[in-house]
């Protein structure tokens, strides 16, 4: 069972895992899970624990952060709320680009921590990273979040948002984390 309430992320995780797993949507009656952990791992575990406890089934969750060198690793664990608690993706990207105005070092990395929690208390953990740079302006219509401003290493100068979903998933931080998790599950 997926612990994410983000439909874009659910679609991406399902595409990465393929037909090896039947990924059920998060229970609609669960309500919001407060992600107040200090680390990506803590937030992923909070979500997976909440869904597993509520549904009594294994639950998979992830948390992803964009870590920008010139900003001391920010937005990091606060990536989804970088421009405020009720900010949208465009607001977060705008704040990031404003803060990087004139910065010589635009290097960054995406980091994803994925966890599966089982009803018996067992858990599996995996991490995936992707280095790159922050573009000067958004480019592309695909993806979500910071994808229009993140140019991954090895991506031919394109942002994640300029890639097809399959191209992005083949090299992305989330793809790496979930492929590692799938390997631990023997899939």
Helices and strands as residue ranges (DSSP letters): H 7-17, G 18-20, G 28-30, H 40-55, E 59-68, G 69-71, E 75-76, G 79-81, H 89-99, E 107-117, E 123-134, G 147-149, E 150-152, G 160-162, H 165-171, H 173-184
